[in-house]
Amino acid sequence: MEHAEEKTFHLLEDVIFLKKTPLFSSMQTSELRALATIAEEHSFESGKEIVREDDVGDSLYIIKNGSVNILKKIDETNTVKLAELSQGDCFGEMALFDAEVRSASVYAKEPCVLLCIKSDDLNDLLLDYPTIAIEFIKIFVKRLRKANKTIEKLSSDNQE
């Protein structure tokens, strides 16, 4: 009985956490509960590789605690830091919708706890909760706009 109560408490904790994250804040409680049900919690020590560039991805990660660095290979010996993400941020969303390779590597900057949502589980969930897909589209658009601004800035810098 206690195990069931603990599981229910953990699920409720994840629903509350998801509701506080920008990505999921506008979702209904029933949608958040469904997401929390398929999310798996993973812990990583500082410096640990979470995803590797060029590996095929199938999961989205939401940072519950801690922070991560996203690094992109420039060549065999050099990398560039693309971003640092912290609590409430997510990464790996592209892997939810295609079976392509990861575009960058992600390392734990400090000890962190992540919620992992697998592509297959999410696809099944979207059949019952299609509005969840709209939230992912919002993330894609936001990140595309940011990338466009970066490209625009780099383009104007190169013309000077």
Backbone torsions as a table, in degrees:
resi	resn	phi	psi	omega
1	MET	NA	-42.7	-179.1
2	GLU	-62.6	-36.1	179.1
3	HIS	-61.6	-41.8	178.5
4	ALA	-65.1	-40.4	177.8
5	GLU	-65.1	-41.0	178.9
6	GLU	-63.7	-42.6	179.0
7	LYS	-63.8	-42.1	177.9
8	THR	-63.6	-42.5	178.4
9	PHE	-62.5	-44.2	-179.8
10	HIS	-62.4	-41.3	177.7
11	LEU	-62.5	-45.4	178.2
12	LEU	-61.6	-41.5	177.5
13	GLU	-59.4	-43.4	179.6
14	ASP	-68.4	-36.8	176.9
15	VAL	-61.8	-46.0	179.0
16	ILE	-62.4	-43.5	177.6
17	PHE	-59.4	-48.7	-178.9
18	LEU	-60.5	-39.2	-179.6
19	LYS	-62.5	-29.1	-179.0
20	LYS	-83.7	-11.4	-179.1
21	THR	-85.5	144.1	-179.1
22	PRO	-56.0	-39.1	-177.4
23	LEU	-60.8	-41.0	-171.0
24	PHE	-108.6	1.7	-171.5
25	SER	-61.3	-27.5	-178.3
26	SER	-91.9	2.2	-178.5
27	MET	-80.4	154.4	176.1
28	GLN	-73.6	155.3	-179.7
29	THR	-58.0	-38.6	-179.9
30	SER	-63.7	-37.4	177.8
31	GLU	-68.2	-42.6	179.2
32	LEU	-64.2	-39.3	177.9
33	ARG	-62.8	-42.6	179.0
34	ALA	-63.1	-43.0	177.0
35	LEU	-63.3	-45.5	-179.1
36	ALA	-61.5	-31.7	179.9
37	THR	-65.6	-34.4	-178.6
38	ILE	-93.8	-9.3	-178.8
39	ALA	-77.4	136.1	176.3
40	GLU	-110.7	137.3	-179.7
41	GLU	-91.3	133.6	178.1
42	HIS	-132.0	142.2	177.7
43	SER	-112.6	144.0	179.7
44	PHE	-135.3	137.7	176.1
45	GLU	-80.1	159.9	178.5
46	SER	-54.3	133.0	178.9
47	GLY	86.1	-9.8	-177.3
48	LYS	-72.8	135.0	175.9
49	GLU	-74.8	130.2	-179.0
50	ILE	-99.2	-49.2	172.2
51	VAL	-134.2	150.4	-176.9
52	ARG	-113.1	130.9	175.3
53	GLU	-53.1	138.7	178.5
54	ASP	79.4	-5.4	171.2
55	ASP	-81.2	148.4	176.1
56	VAL	-70.4	131.4	-178.8
57	GLY	-105.0	154.6	177.0
58	ASP	-146.0	15.2	-173.1
59	SER	-142.2	148.5	169.8
60	LEU	-101.7	142.0	177.0
61	TYR	-120.4	135.8	176.1
62	ILE	-117.7	128.0	-176.1
63	ILE	-80.5	114.0	179.6
64	LYS	-86.8	-40.3	176.6
65	ASN	-146.8	147.7	176.2
66	GLY	92.4	-164.2	180.0
67	SER	-149.7	160.2	-178.6
68	VAL	-134.5	157.1	172.2
69	ASN	-110.9	137.2	175.9
70	ILE	-105.7	122.0	-174.8
71	LEU	-122.0	140.2	179.4
72	LYS	-118.7	131.9	176.5
73	LYS	-69.9	134.0	172.6
74	ILE	-96.2	-44.1	175.4
75	ASP	-153.5	-166.7	-174.4
76	GLU	-62.5	-25.2	-175.8
77	THR	-118.5	-9.2	-175.3
78	ASN	-121.5	143.4	175.5
79	THR	-131.3	160.0	175.1
80	VAL	-125.1	139.9	177.9
81	LYS	-81.5	117.0	-179.6
82	LEU	-85.0	-35.9	-176.7
83	ALA	-165.6	159.6	168.1
84	GLU	-121.5	126.2	-178.4
85	LEU	-116.4	150.0	-178.9
86	SER	-136.0	-167.0	-173.0
87	GLN	-46.8	128.9	178.8
88	GLY	92.2	-17.3	177.7
89	ASP	-80.8	162.6	178.2
90	CYS	-134.9	161.8	175.5
91	PHE	-150.0	160.2	178.5
92	GLY	88.5	11.0	-175.3
93	GLU	-64.2	-29.4	178.5
94	MET	-62.4	-34.0	-178.2
95	ALA	-66.3	-17.3	178.5
96	LEU	-69.2	-26.5	-170.2
97	PHE	-118.5	-4.4	173.1
98	ASP	-143.1	164.2	-178.8
99	ALA	-104.9	34.9	-178.3
100	GLU	-86.0	172.8	180.0
101	VAL	-77.3	155.7	177.3
102	ARG	-63.7	138.5	-177.6
103	SER	-86.2	-10.7	180.0
104	ALA	-159.3	167.5	175.1
105	SER	-99.2	153.2	178.6
106	VAL	-128.3	130.5	179.6
107	TYR	-124.1	145.1	174.6
108	ALA	-69.6	121.1	176.4
109	LYS	-74.9	-32.2	178.4
110	GLU	-146.3	171.6	176.4
111	PRO	-54.4	134.9	-177.1
112	CYS	-143.4	157.4	175.7
113	VAL	-120.2	128.2	-177.2
114	LEU	-122.6	146.0	168.1
115	LEU	-96.3	130.8	-177.4
116	CYS	-113.1	128.4	176.1
117	ILE	-118.2	119.5	-179.1
118	LYS	-80.4	145.7	-178.6
119	SER	-56.0	-49.0	-177.9
120	ASP	-60.4	-41.7	179.3
121	ASP	-65.2	-41.7	180.0
122	LEU	-66.6	-41.8	179.3
123	ASN	-58.4	-41.1	176.3
124	ASP	-63.9	-40.7	-179.0
125	LEU	-66.5	-36.3	-178.1
126	LEU	-64.0	-24.3	176.3
127	LEU	-64.1	-35.4	179.6
128	ASP	-91.7	-26.4	-176.7
129	TYR	-132.1	71.6	-176.2
130	PRO	-64.6	-21.2	179.9
131	THR	-67.4	-19.5	176.0
132	ILE	-61.7	-34.9	179.7
133	ALA	-60.9	-33.9	179.3
134	ILE	-61.4	-39.0	179.4
135	GLU	-64.8	-37.2	177.1
136	PHE	-68.7	-37.5	176.3
137	ILE	-60.2	-40.0	177.9
138	LYS	-60.3	-40.6	177.8
139	ILE	-63.6	-45.8	-179.3
140	PHE	-59.7	-44.6	-179.3
141	VAL	-63.9	-45.0	179.5
142	LYS	-59.3	-45.2	-178.5
143	ARG	-72.0	-32.8	176.2
144	LEU	-65.7	-42.9	177.2
145	ARG	-60.5	-42.1	178.7
146	LYS	-63.5	-42.5	178.5
147	ALA	-64.3	-40.4	178.2
148	ASN	-61.9	-40.7	178.1
149	LYS	-64.4	-40.1	178.3
150	THR	-64.1	-44.4	178.5
151	ILE	-62.5	-43.2	178.7
152	GLU	-60.5	-44.0	179.3
153	LYS	-64.8	-45.4	179.3
154	LEU	-63.0	-38.6	179.3
155	SER	-64.9	-44.2	179.4
156	SER	-69.4	-33.7	177.7
157	ASP	-65.0	-37.3	-178.3
158	ASN	-73.9	-20.5	-179.0
159	GLN	-85.9	-12.0	-179.3
160	GLU	-82.9	NA	NA
